[in-house]
Amino acid sequence: MNQPNTSSKLAQLRQMTTVVADTGDLASIRQFQPQDATTNPSLLLKTLQSEQSELFFNAVLREVKQHNVRPSVAELADRLAVRVGCEVLSIIPGLISTEVDARLSFDTAATLTKARRLIALYAAQGIQKERVLIKIASTWEGIQAAKILEQEGIHCNLTLLFGFAQALACADARVTLISPFVGRILDWHKARSGKTEYAPQEDPGVLSVQRIFRYYKAHGFNTIVMGASFRNLGEIEALAGCDRLTISPALLEQLESQNGALVRTLNTADAIAYLNDPSVDALQSTDERTFRWQMNEDAMATEKLAEGIRLFAEDQRKLETLIQSKS
């Protein structure tokens, strides 16, 4: 007779998938003890509007005064992002993702400069580059910057990934990790289909990540697939077994409070079987012309990428305004 599963769904998920905290809130990170954590301008803005913000601001201001420099607001924003990242790294055993300014998303050279600067700021705090993922928007220019950074030993997290063309280019660039945005894909399809609900096995965001995961594993790419931007538990459960999932504190809380059995849906060990599955895409390579055409043909990916960059840029400007008011 089978015994009922008494462990939480979160505990079961940890047995299949590396759990990442999608937050910069230190209390939540201490509570859920994820392996890694990931931030973006929106999450950093929330963190720096909280009670703990003065701790970070004062530390950065003391730091720049010691060096007798008058940094720009953009430099202060980078230093604050790194300071928050260092605090998170003191809690978690794994990696922190720190984002390049979204306004640089179409400038490969500027993205390279910013990424190297962030790594230098972490190094000044005693953090080795191996513990940092530089987070870059999955534009053609961003992916090419990531390709160069990876060759320099700087590992990258390609974010705002919505379409298969972006995943193909990231595989060609041999980036460390990609973050497909499950929930935002669902949002786009809901807005246009008139459907208010999708079953997890029909969720367009879930299906997108499953396709990418199987393609990568079937063809031997080492790039880590980390599902992101979840709207409900069903999406998370449908991706159990994915390399990593970055999950908000609210959904982590729900997973921790539920005890039903969690079934693994993705498995790297099945890679050979995927090769014989007609649903798995054949090995492909992409160049800039092909990438831009494929993105043009994918209205969802094009629109959500542009929207995501705008939203992150808007929050970066808000962050800089907040910094200016305090410095």
N, C-alpha and C positions, 0 to 999 in steps of 0.2 A: 504493500500500500504506500503510495507516494505521500511524503510529508508535505504540508503546506509551506510555502516559502515565507519565512518570517523576516528576511532582510529587506530593507527599503529598496525601492527602485534605483535610488541614487547609488547605494552600495553595489547593487547588481550591475549597474551601468559602468561603474569603475572597474569591474572585472573584464569588461569588453573594450572599453574606450577610455582614452585619457581625457579627464574632465578639466576644462579650463573655465576660469571665472570671467565672465563678461562684465567687469566692473572695476572701478578704481577705488571703491569703498573698502577701507581697510578692515572695518568690523565684519563685513560680509566675507571677506577673504579669510579672516581668522576663523570665522564660524564654519565655513565649508571646506577649508583646507584643500584647495585645488592643486593640481600639479603645476599648472601654468596660469598666467593671467594676461588678459589683453585689454588695452585701453584705446580710446579714440578721442578726438577733440570734444565730442559731446559728453563722454564719461569723465574726462578731465575737468570740464567746466563744472559738472556736478560736484566733483570732489573738491574743487577749489572754491566752491560756494558753501561748503560745509563748515562745521565748527573746527575741524582740524586744519583748515586752510592757512591760518596764521602761522602754524608750525612750519609749513612749507615756504610761505612767503618770506618769513624772517630768516630762515636758513639760507635761502638764495640771496637775499639782500646782504647778509653778513658775508657771504662768499664773494660777491662782486666788490664789496667795499674793501675786503682784504687785498684784492688785486688792483685796487685803485682804478677801476674802469667804469665807464658809463655805457653799459650795453643797451642795444636797441630793445624795443618791446618784444620783437621776434626772438631775440637771444634770451631774454628773460623767460619767455614762454617755453623755449627749449629746455632751459635749466630747470624750470618747474616740472615739466614732463619727466625729466630724468630724475629729479628729486622724488617725485611720486613713485616712479619706477623702482628706485633704490629701496624705498620703504616697503613696497610690495615684495621685492626680492628677499627682504629680510624675513618674510613670513613664509613664502612658498619655496619648494625645493627646485623648481624648474625655471622656466623662461618668462620674460616679460616682453610683450609687444609694444613698441613705441612708434607712433605714427609720424611720418613726414607730412609737413603742411600740405593740405589738399590743393592749395593754390599753385603748387608746383607740379601738378599731375601731368601736365603736357610738356614738361621741360626735363629731359633726361639729365643734362649737366647740372642743373640746379638741384635735382633730386639726389644726385650723387654727392654733391657738396653738403647738403643738409644731412644725409645719412651718415656720412663720415664724421660730421660735427657731433651728431648725437652719440656715436660710438666713442668719440674722444671725451665727451662730457661724462659718459659712464666710466670710462677708464680713469678719469680724474677722481672718481669716487671709489675706485678700487674694484669696479665690476668688469669682469672680462667679457669680451665681445661674444663669447660662446653662450652667455646667458641672456642675450638680447636678440630679439627679432625686430628688424626694421620693417615697419608696416607701410606699404606703398599701394596706392590705387592701381587697379589692373587695367590701366591704359596701355597702349603700345609703348609709349615713352617710359612709363613706369616699369613695365616688364623688362625693357632693355636696360634700364638702370639696375634693376635687380640682378640681371644676368652678369653684369660687370661686378657688382658688389659680392655676389656669391663666389666669383673667381678670386676675389680679394679675401675670402674667408669671413665676410659679413653676411649673416644669414637673414633672409627676408620672408615676410608674411605678406602675400599679395591679397589685398582686401578689395571690397566692392566688386566681387566676382559674381557675375550673374549668368554668363553664357558659356557654351562649350568652346567657342573660339578663344576666349580668355584662358580657359583651362589648357587648351592645346598649346598656346604660346608660352604659358608658364611651365609646362612640361619641357618644351624645347629649351627654355632658359635654365632649366634645372634648379628652379627656386626651391627653397627649403619647405615652404608651407603655403597653401592657399586657403582662403576663407570664403567659400560660397555662401551667399546670403539667402537662406531658405525662406524666411518670413517675408522679405521684401519681394521675392519672386511671387509668392502667394498673393500678396497685396495687389500686385499688378494684374494678375489673372482674375481676381475677384472683381476688381474695378471694371474690367472689360467683358467678363463673361455673364455678369448678372447673377452668378452663383454666390450664395452667402457662405456656404460650407463645402469643404472638400474632405473626403475621407483621407486618412494619412497615406494609404497606398495609392491615392490618386492626386495627392498634393503636388503641384508642379515644382515647387522648391525641393521637396523630397526626391522626386524623380530625377531632377537635375543633378543632385549630389550623388545619388546612386549611380547614375550614368558615368559621372566623372570618376568616382571611386573604382568602378569596375574597369574602366578604360586604363587608369593608372596601374592597377594591380595586374591586369591582363598583359600589359606591355612592359612591365618591369620598371616603371618610374618610381623613384624614391620620394618624390614630392608628397608631403603629408597633406591629407585632406581634412580640413577642420570645418565642419558645418557651423554656421553662425546665424544670428538674427532669427531666433525662433519665436513663433507666435503662440504655440501651445505644446502640451506634453506629447500629443500624438506625433508631431513632427520629430521630436527627439527620439521617441520609442521606435519610430520607423527607420531611424538611422543608427540604432544600437549596433556597435561593432565598427562604426566609422573610426578612422585613426584618432581623431580628436573632435570634441564638440565644445564650443564655447557658449556658456549658458548663463543667463541673468540670475541674480539672487532670488527673484520671485519664483522662477521656474525650478531652481535648485531646491527651494523650500518645498515646493509641491512634490518633487521627486523623492525628497527625504521623508515626506509624510505618507507616501503610498507604499504598500507592501505586496502588491500583486506580482505575479511572475513576469519578468521582462525577457522577451525572446530576441535572440541575436538575429539581425537581418542582413548584416554585411560581414564578410569574412575574407581576410586576405588569403587564407589557405585555399580558397576556392579559385584562385587566379587561373590555374590551368583549365578548369572547367569553363571559365569565362571565355577563353579563347575559342572554344567550340560552340559558344552561344551566339546565334545570329543577331542577338540584340546588342552585342558588344561592338563598338565601332572599330573598324580597321585602323591600324597604325597610320597616323597622319603627321605631317610636318606643316609648319605655316610660316609664311613670310609677311612682311608688312602689308603688301597689297591684298593678299588673301585674308589676313586678319581684319583689315578695314572693311572689305566687302562682306565677310561673314557677320561682322558686327552690324553693318548696315542692314543686312537681311533679318537680323534679330532685333525687332523693335523693343521688346522687353529689356534685353540686356543693354541696348543703347540708351534707352530712357532712364533706366534705374541707375546706370553708371553715372550719367550726367547729373541726375537728381542727387545721388549720394555725394558726389564731389561738391555740389553747391551747398548741401546741408552741412557737411564737415567744414567747408570754408567759412560758412556763416558762423558756426560755433567757434572756429578759430579766431575770427574777428571779435566775437563776444569775449572770448578768453583774453585777448590782448587788451580790450577795453577795460576789463576787470583788473588786469595787471597794472595798466597805466594809472588807474585810480588809486592803487595801493602803493605805488613805487615813487 
